[in-house]
């Protein structure tokens, strides 16, 4: 749905929310239902723009069923139901 450079990403982890910044340690986590907050100057493709919303300097993505996230080598992969 989206690929690009961001400043940080905050996710609803299974053990509580956490934020990933530049050079964050490698991590894999289960995500609970909630909101993913993406910070940065993001240009969304028209095909997926309706799945995101904007709020106070961040772009929001709702995860109604949770998912998983992996960060490794400054690359985040988020898989959502």
C-alpha positions as CSV (number, residue, x, y, z in Angstrom):
1,X,0.0,0.0,0.0
2,X,2.9,2.4,0.7
3,X,6.6,2.5,0.2
4,X,8.9,5.4,1.1
5,X,11.1,7.1,3.6
6,X,9.7,8.1,7.0
7,X,11.0,9.8,10.2
8,X,9.5,7.2,12.5
9,X,6.7,4.7,12.9
10,X,4.6,4.0,16.1
11,X,2.7,0.7,16.3
12,X,0.4,-1.1,18.8
13,X,2.6,-4.0,19.9
14,X,1.3,-7.0,21.7
15,X,3.2,-5.9,24.9
16,X,2.3,-2.2,24.4
17,X,2.8,0.5,21.8
18,X,6.4,1.3,20.7
19,X,8.1,3.6,18.2
20,X,10.8,2.8,15.7
21,X,13.3,5.4,14.7
22,X,16.4,5.5,12.4
23,X,18.9,2.7,13.3
24,X,16.4,0.9,15.6
25,X,17.5,-2.5,16.7
26,X,16.1,-5.4,14.6
27,X,12.7,-6.4,15.9
28,X,9.7,-8.6,15.0
29,X,6.5,-8.1,16.9
30,X,2.8,-9.1,16.8
31,X,0.5,-6.1,16.5
32,X,-2.8,-5.8,18.2
33,X,-5.8,-3.9,16.8
34,X,-5.1,-0.2,16.9
35,X,-3.5,2.6,15.0
36,X,-0.2,2.8,13.2
37,X,1.3,6.3,13.2
38,X,3.7,7.1,10.4
39,X,5.7,10.3,10.7
40,X,7.3,12.1,7.7
41,X,6.5,13.7,4.4
42,X,4.5,10.8,2.9
43,X,3.1,10.7,-0.6
44,X,0.4,8.0,-0.8
45,X,-0.5,6.4,-4.1
46,X,-4.1,7.1,-5.1
47,X,-5.0,3.4,-5.1
48,X,-4.4,3.1,-1.3
49,X,-4.9,6.7,0.0
50,X,-8.4,6.0,1.2
51,X,-7.1,3.5,3.8
52,X,-5.0,6.2,5.5
53,X,-5.9,9.4,7.4
54,X,-3.9,12.5,8.6
55,X,-3.6,13.7,12.1
56,X,-1.2,16.2,13.8
57,X,1.8,15.7,11.6
58,X,1.4,12.0,11.1
59,X,-0.3,9.6,8.7
60,X,-2.6,7.0,10.4
61,X,-3.5,3.5,9.4
62,X,-6.1,1.6,11.4
63,X,-5.4,-2.1,12.1
64,X,-8.8,-3.6,12.9
65,X,-7.4,-7.1,13.3
66,X,-3.8,-6.5,14.2
67,X,-0.9,-8.0,12.2
68,X,2.9,-8.2,12.4
69,X,5.8,-5.8,12.0
70,X,9.5,-6.4,11.3
71,X,12.3,-3.8,11.3
72,X,15.7,-4.7,10.1
73,X,18.5,-2.6,8.5
74,X,16.3,0.6,8.6
75,X,13.5,-1.2,6.7
76,X,10.1,-1.8,8.1
77,X,7.7,-4.4,6.8
78,X,4.2,-4.3,8.2
79,X,1.7,-7.1,7.4
80,X,-1.9,-6.5,8.5
81,X,-5.1,-8.4,8.4
